[in-house]
Amino acid sequence: MSITRHHTNQRMSQIVIHGDTIYLAGQVAADASADITIQTQQVLQKIDTLLAEAGSDKNKILSAQIWIASMGHFAQMNEVWDAWVADGHAPARACIEARLATPDLLVEVGIVAAV
């Protein structure tokens, strides 16, 4: 089975496709100075864009890993997430409080989806 990589550098690929499965690198907000709501919206928009490039969409997400800087942001992040996920298409999901790459980043999301 072939492996296809998109937006690749020495360290990582933003998209890896193996067979009928798409793996996205963890996505973070473009504007790290924004609040958790805006950061979550930006992350989900990036995921939409990458999935479309890979020939998929959010309704084909199999699993999501969400890292948030503080569980104090959990409710606000979930408001954005819940509005984004279509009824009947919720993926398997984990949400973990973690220190992210920089202190300004509040959320990061990794995705596995079907083509």
C-alpha positions as CSV (number, residue, x, y, z in Angstrom):
1,M,0.0,0.0,0.0
2,S,1.4,3.4,-0.9
3,I,2.0,6.3,1.5
4,T,1.5,9.9,0.3
5,R,2.8,12.9,2.2
6,H,1.8,16.5,1.8
7,H,3.4,19.7,3.2
8,T,6.5,17.8,4.2
9,N,9.6,19.1,5.8
10,Q,12.5,17.4,7.5
11,R,10.6,17.1,10.8
12,M,7.0,16.3,9.8
13,S,4.2,16.1,7.2
14,Q,1.0,18.0,7.7
15,I,-0.9,15.2,5.9
16,V,0.0,11.5,5.5
17,I,-2.3,9.2,3.5
18,H,-1.9,5.4,3.8
19,G,-4.5,3.4,2.0
20,D,-7.9,4.9,2.8
21,T,-6.7,6.5,6.0
22,I,-5.6,10.2,6.5
23,Y,-3.4,11.3,9.4
24,L,-3.1,15.0,10.1
25,A,-0.4,16.5,12.2
26,G,-1.5,18.4,15.3
27,Q,-3.0,21.7,14.2
28,V,-2.6,24.9,16.1
29,A,-4.1,28.4,15.7
30,A,-2.6,30.9,13.3
31,D,-3.1,33.7,15.9
32,A,-1.7,32.5,19.2
33,S,-2.8,35.8,20.8
34,A,-6.5,35.0,20.3
35,D,-8.7,33.5,22.9
36,I,-9.7,29.9,23.1
37,T,-12.8,30.3,21.0
38,I,-11.0,32.0,18.1
39,Q,-8.0,29.6,18.4
40,T,-10.4,26.6,18.2
41,Q,-12.2,28.1,15.2
42,Q,-8.9,28.6,13.4
43,V,-7.7,25.1,14.2
44,L,-10.9,23.5,12.9
45,Q,-10.7,25.7,9.7
46,K,-7.2,24.4,9.1
47,I,-8.5,20.8,9.6
48,D,-11.3,21.4,7.1
49,T,-8.8,22.7,4.5
50,L,-6.3,19.8,5.0
51,L,-9.0,17.2,4.9
52,A,-10.4,18.7,1.6
53,E,-6.9,18.6,0.1
54,A,-6.7,14.9,1.1
55,G,-10.1,14.2,-0.5
56,S,-12.1,13.9,2.7
57,D,-14.1,16.1,5.1
58,K,-15.0,16.4,8.8
59,N,-17.8,13.9,8.5
60,K,-15.2,11.2,7.9
61,I,-13.1,11.8,11.0
62,L,-12.5,8.6,12.8
63,S,-10.6,10.0,15.8
64,A,-9.5,13.3,17.3
65,Q,-6.9,14.0,19.9
66,I,-7.3,17.4,21.5
67,W,-4.7,19.0,23.8
68,I,-5.7,22.1,25.7
69,A,-3.5,24.3,27.8
70,S,-6.1,24.4,30.6
71,M,-9.2,22.4,31.4
72,G,-10.6,25.8,32.4
73,H,-11.0,26.3,28.6
74,F,-12.8,23.0,28.1
75,A,-16.4,24.4,27.9
76,Q,-15.5,27.2,25.5
77,M,-13.5,24.8,23.2
78,N,-16.4,22.3,23.3
79,E,-18.9,25.0,22.2
80,V,-16.9,25.6,19.1
81,W,-16.3,21.8,18.5
82,D,-19.9,20.9,19.0
83,A,-21.1,23.5,16.5
84,W,-18.5,22.1,14.0
85,V,-19.3,18.4,14.3
86,A,-22.4,17.4,12.4
87,D,-25.0,15.3,14.2
88,G,-24.3,11.6,13.9
89,H,-20.7,12.2,12.8
90,A,-18.9,12.6,16.2
91,P,-15.5,10.8,16.1
92,A,-13.8,8.9,18.9
93,R,-12.1,11.6,20.9
94,A,-9.7,12.3,23.7
95,C,-9.1,15.7,25.3
96,I,-6.0,16.1,27.5
97,E,-4.7,19.1,29.4
98,A,-1.1,19.7,28.3
99,R,1.7,22.3,28.0
100,L,1.8,23.2,24.3
101,A,4.7,24.3,22.1
102,T,4.4,27.9,23.3
103,P,2.6,29.4,26.2
104,D,0.2,31.4,24.0
105,L,-1.1,28.3,22.2
106,L,-4.3,27.2,24.0
107,V,-5.4,24.2,21.8
108,E,-4.0,21.7,19.4
109,V,-6.0,19.0,17.5
110,G,-4.7,15.9,15.8
111,I,-7.0,14.0,13.4
112,V,-7.3,10.5,11.8
113,A,-9.9,10.3,9.1
114,A,-11.1,8.1,6.3
115,V,-10.7,9.1,2.6
